[in-house]
């Protein structure tokens, strides 16, 4: 009996140790990407980005206003309406910055905010991979999970979004956090109200995220094949998202007199985009061919005399910027036979649809930044594929992740001068002098 008691004591002591050890990889990733993103942002960490609209919107919220108390200069992509200026984009990033603005005022750096939250995104996504691992019984090696988390952090537009800040890119950084928290719940206890809450918050950062509901529903169906149960789950999921959706509708009404009006049609944007919006509307099948082309195969710009290859500022296709994602395509053959794959593929397709019909490919960007709306789910599909593949496939996967990382390093170095007025390396030469 004494020996059995000792063994039980060791088991009880071992569980906290296992939990503590499981925290080490995400903490390492957090520190690593704080360094990577911090060095990438450089001296701009202490100041505003090119478009710090969320900082100014946070100031307005603290004063009980929906219009801007102070207007950033230049007022690019702000919306003038009835003699006032508004931020049309969903407001969650400003709500998150509000406590910081309450303490430090407009001195808050949206770049530093994006750097810290971006690093947290990568660490959080490693935990998502661990939850998927347990839920699907994959038995992924820690190195595989680390590689896939590094891919999200350094091989996708998340890198430059976190390092450059600005109203467009910070929204993506916040949305990735909401998506990861949603997926943590789905592949954990899958409580519909809480999953719906994260979906709703994602909607307040990037609207298309509200369409990621299929993965939660398919997991509920896999756990209990009962139509009444799944219907009740769907109702509770919608109930969890409802406060955010209704809050956005009320916010729109207070600004523009309609719950469905975001203000994009009055936005202070380039005439080219405004002409497209006026001619075809914000969403139209007219834009589908161009957006599919940009998403998949749009190449970089090449000149022959002199020979020069530069990124296309309207975007570049996945085959050039993130080719490793193509390795997830064979999983489509199992659609309908595997709850994890089915839910993730359906969610990726639905979330991608609004951007494919959108009047803007993403404007100034490297790669295709709208992919961040669904990339965490697509990377989970890669994880599911890796569990069924031999070592040679995993070597190819790792090599293509490295290609994506180097490609996005090129992209960051190309974009940096346009946001900061100098080449990335010059700031460090100046600092050393």
N, C-alpha and C positions, 0 to 999 in steps of 0.2 A: 504493500500500500504506500509505503514511504517513497519507493521508486516512481510509482504512478503519480504521486503528488508532485515530486520534483519535475517530472516531465511536463505536467500541466502548468507548473510555474514558469518553465522555460517557454512554453507556447504563449502564455500570457505576456511574458516579457518580450517575446520575439515580434509580436504584432506591432507594438509601437515603433520598434526598430525598423521593421519593414516599411511602415508608413513614413518614417523619417527619411529612409533611404530613397523612397519614391519621390521625395521633394527635391532631391539633389539635382537631377537632370534639368527640370524646369528652372530652378534657381540659377544654374550655370548658364542656361540659355538667356535668362533675364539679364544677367550681368554682361554676357557677351554682346547682346544686342543693344544694351545701353551704351556700351563702348562703341560699337559699329555705327549706330545711328547718331550718337553724340559727336564722333569724329566726322561723320558725313555732314552733319549740320554745321560743325565748326563754330566760328565766331558768331554766327547768326543765332545761336542758342539763347542769347541774352536779349533778343529784340523780336519785333513783329516780323511775320512773313510778308510776302508780296500782297496778300489779300487776307488780313486778319479780321475778317468780318464777324466771326463768332465771338471774339473778345469784345467788340463793340456791342454786339447783340446781348451778351451777358450783362454788360453795364445797363442796357435798357431794361432788361428783365428785372434787375435789382431795383430799378426805379418804377416798376409797375407799368412799363410801356412796351408796346410791340414794334414801334418805329424806333429808329436810331436816334439817340440823344446827340451823339457826335458821329460824323460821317468820315470814314477813312478816305485818305487820298492816295491813289485815284479811286473813284467810286465804281470801279469795274465790277460787273455782274451784281450790282445792287439794283433794287427796283424802286424807281420814283413813282409815287402814286399820291395824288391829291396834295401835292406840296410837301410830302414827307418821303423819307428813304427807308426801305425795308430790306431785310435779308430773306429771299424767297426760299432758300434751302431749309430742309427740316431742322428743328432747333436743338436736338439732343446735345451736340457738341457744346453749344452755348450754355445749356443747362448744367453740364458737367464743369464748365469753366467758371460758373457763377461764384462758387465759394472762393476760388482763387482771386477773381476780380474784386470780390467783397473785401479781401484782405489787402490787395496790392493795386487795385484800380486798373487803369488801362496799361500799366507797365507789364502786365502778365504777357509772357511770350507764348504765342500759340505754337511756335516751333518746339519749344521745350516740352510743352504739353503733348505734342504729337510724338516726340522722341520717346518719352517715358511710357506712354500708352502703347506705342508701337512695339517696344521691347516686351511689355506685358502681354501683347497679343501673341508673340512667338512662344513665350513660356506657357501661356494658357492653351495654345494649340497642341503643345506636347501632351498636356493632360487630357485633351480631347482624344488624341490618338490612343492614350492608355485606356480611356473609357471604351472606345471602339474595340480595342484589343480584347478586353474582357467580355464585352457584349457579344461580339461575333466569334469569340474563341480563336483568335488568329495566332496568338503566341508570337507577336512581333518582337524582334530583338531590339534592345534599347538603341543600338546604333541606327537601325532603320527608322525608328521614330524620330531620332535626332536629325537625320538627314532630311526627312520630310518637313520637320519644323524649320530647319535652316532654309529649305526651299521656299517656304512661305515667307520667311523673313528677309531673304537676300536674293531670291531668284524670281521675284514677282514685283509688280509696282508698289507693294507695301514698303519697299526700301526707300524709294524717293518720296513717297507720300509721307512717311514718318520724318524724313530728314528735311523736307522742304516746307512742311506745314501748308498753310493757306486754306481758304474756305472749302475748296473742292477736295483736297487731299486729306485734310483732317477728318472730313466726314467719312472717308473710306476707313481710316484708322479706327474710328469709333465703331463703325459698322462691323469690322472684323471681330472686335471684342464682343459685340452683341451676338454675332453668329456663333462664336466659339462657346459662349455661355449657354446659348440655346442648344447646341449640339451636346454639351456636357450633360444637360438635363435629359435630352432625348436618349442618349446612350447610357444614362444612369438610371434614375427611377422613373423617368418619363412622366412626371406629374403634369397634367395638361394645363392647369392654371399657371404654373411657373414657366412651362415651355412657352405658353402664349404670351406671358409677360415679356420674356426675352425677345420673342418675335416682334411684339409691339414696339419695344425700345429700338430694335433694329430698324423698324419702319421710320422711327423718328430720326434716324441717321441717314439711311438710304432707303427710299420707298420700296424698291423691288424686293427687299428682304421679307416682306410680309407674305410673299408667295413661296416661302421655304417650308410651308406646313406639311407637304406630303411625307417627309421623312418621319415626323412625329406620328402621323396617322398610320403609316405602314408598320411602324414598330408596335403601336397599340394593337393593330390587327394581328401581328405575329404573336403577341403575348396572349391574346384571347380572341379567337375567331367567333365573335358574337356581334351581330349587326347592331343590337341595342347598345352594347358596350361601346362599340366604335362611334356610334352616333352621339352618345353621351360624352365621350372623350372629345369629339369634334366641337360640341357645344361649349365645353369647358375651355378648350384651346382658344376658341373665338372669344370667350369671356375674358380670358387672360390678356388677350391682345386689345380688347375693346377700349380700355381707358386711354391707351396711347393713340389709337385711331380716332376716337372721339375728341381727344384733346387736340390733335392736329386739325380736325375739322373746325373746332371752336376757334382755334388760333387763326385759321384761314378766314373765318367769318369776321373775326374782330379786325383783321387787317383789310380785307378786300370785299367783304359783304357776301361771300359765298363759301360754303364749307369745302367746295371742290377747287377753289381758285388759289393757286400757290403764288401767282404773280410772275410766272416766267415770261408771259407774253409782253410785259412792259420792261423787262430786265434791260439794264444798260450794257448790252453785249455788242460784238461786232456786227456790222450791217449784213454780212454774209449769213450769219446764223439767224438774225432777225427776219431776213427775207425768206429763208427756208421755213421758219416757224409760221410766218404769215401765209405762205403759199400752201403748206401741207398740214399744218397743225403740229402739236408737240409729239404725237405718236401717229405713225402712218406706215402702211406696208410699202409705201414709196421708198422709204429709207432702208428697208430690209436688205436688198442686195449690197448696198454700200457697207452696211454694218457687218454683214456676214463676211464680206471681203476683208474688212479691217480686222475682224476677230480672228480669222483663219489664216489668210495668206498675204495680206498687204506687205510688200517688201520695203526695205530701207531705200533711200534715194541714192542713186548711183550717177556720178558724172564721170566722163571719160577723159576730158582734157581740162585740168589735170584729173587723174584718177582719184576719186574721193567717194567714200561711202558714209552717209549720214543718216540718222534716224528720220523717219517721216513724222513730223509733229502731229499729224492727224491720227497716228497709231501705226502699229505693226502687228502682223499676224502671229498666232501662237507657234506656227512652225519656225519662226525666227526668234521669238522672244522667250517662249516657254515650251520647247518641243517635248519635254518629258511628259506633259499632259496627254500626249498622243498614246502613251502606253496604257492609259486607262480605257481606251476605246473597246478592246476586246471584251470587257465586262458587260457591254450592251447585249451580248448573246445570252446572258443570264437574267436579263430583265424579266421580272415576273416570277422567278424561281427562288429569289433570295431577297428577304425583306430589307436588309441593309442596302444592297445595291439598288433595288427598285426605288426605295424612298429617296436615296441620294440622287440618283439619275433624274427622277421626276422633279425633285426640288431644283437641281441645277438647271434643267430645261425651263421651268416656270420662272425662276428668278432671272435668267438670262433674257427672257422674251421682251420685257419692256425696253431694255437697252438696245435690242436688235430693231425695235420699231421707233427708236428715239431720233429726234431731228439732228442730233449732234453725236459724232463718233467718240467724243471724249475731248475734243479740242486739243489743246497743247498737252502732250503726254508722251511717254515712252512705252511702247507696247500697247496694251489695251487695258486701261485702268478700271473700266467697268467690270472686268472679270473678277475684281476683288469682291463683288457682291456674291459670287458663287464659288470662288477659288477654295475656301476652306473645305467645302463639301467635295469638290473635285479631287483635292489632295487625299481626302479619306477614301475615295474610290481607288486612287493609286495604292493606298495602304492595303485595301482589300485584294487588289491584284497581286501585290508583292507576296502575300501569304501563300499563294498558289503557284509561285514561280520558282524556277531553279536559280542557282547562284549566278549563272551567266546573265539572266534577265536583270538581276539586282545590280550587277556591275554596269550594265547599260543604263539602268535607272540612275545610279549614282553619277555616271559620266554626264548624262543629260542634265541632271541637277546642277553639276558644276558649270556646264555650258550656260544654263539660265542665270546662274550667279554672275559669271563673267560678263554676260550680255547686259545685265541690269547694272553692273558697275559702270559699264560704258554709258548706259543711259543716264545714270546719276551724274557722271562727269560732264555729259553733254547738256543736261538740264540746268546744272548748278549756276553757270554764269547768267542765265536769263532770269534767275530769281534773286541773285545776290550781287550782280554787277561785276564779278571777277571769276576767273577760273578757280576751281576748288583748291588747287595746290597753292595758289598765290596767297591765300589768307595765312597759311602756315609759314611761308617765306617772310611775309610781313611781320608775323608774330615773333619769329626767331630774330629778325633784325631789331 
